[in-house]
């Protein structure tokens, strides 16, 4: 029998232990190579869902006092910061931002595959979520403005959805802008998809403009259909308003509508399908565009209405308030667009203050200021 002496046995055991330890630690130090690709990752391999970002919203201020901002300005940090500073330093508390203007371009990246497929996205506001978070941090109410039926991009991309001439070609207004068919369900659903994207990134309210039939073009060479069951343009728009409200009300944020200034005093549809009482039930706020410069000469006895901002706006808001009361609604839904741009007259701080005073004297307290150049008159605002 072969025997190992105790001392040698102990030495063998020690050598074995040291060797095993070296082997184990050297194995631990060997890096594990994992190849990550677009379709395969460590997270995907264990099927961990991506975190869903829930938007936060702030309540509608009482009253709303806001200004309009283009999508280009919203994507220009120094310019937008000057406007935010103006809001912080004055009575302003709200801002209306284009997310789809007359061009039809959507101003930020979206997730909806249908919207992506159209190619309508022009990422003018790449940091839209962060910008809205900044606004909310300053308690500034963010309103998304959506141009609905005036949409040059989609009308070109999908001419089958555009308003047509009698010969079947796409109709354009005098500015050369094409319009979408105002009774197309596909267009309506497209609008709803854009609206939902706006809510997801954090907007507190959805504002709809150009919710009407086209005008300001050759109206003798245009084909304008009606919605199913509707007998005229006004009824067709009411069907659209109801559809919009039904689909978007689950978002639980306010809906608002921009309308012609004349809807405040005219009871017909102005040949564009807009009647105040037909829109009122479906929106939380109505914003008639009562810019004095947009009224014709001799309106209400004024040779140049633009020179009389108080009188023009007072008359419009008295009339619309009375009509909403008669419709068992509330004048508090009214939130007019006021003029802060030079057209028909030079609009000074004094003239803009007269516009505001007209709103107050009717018993209303909310308003929005419009300047397409986004250069607002600070002297017209209270500090």
Buried (B, 14 or more C-beta within 10 A) or exposed (E): EEEEEEEEEEEEEEEEEEEEEEEEEEEEEEEEEEEEEEEEEEEEEEEEEEEEEEBEBBEBBEBBBBBBBBBBBBBBEEBBEBBBEBBEEBEBBBBBBBBBBBBBBBBBBBEBEEBEEBEBBBBBBEBBBEBBBBBBEEEBBBBBBBBBBBBBBBBEBBEEBBBBBEEEEBBBBEEEBBBBBBBBEBBBEBBBBBBBBBBBBBBBBBBBBBBBBBBEBEEEEBEBBBBEEBEEBBBBBBBBBBBBBEBBEEBEBBBBBBBBBBBBBBEEBBEBBBBBBBBBEBBBBBBBBBBBBBBEEEBEEBEBBBBBBBBBBBBBBBBBBEBBEEEEBEBBBBBBBBBBBEEBBEBEEEBBBBBBBBBEEBEBBBBBBBBEEBEBBEEBBEE
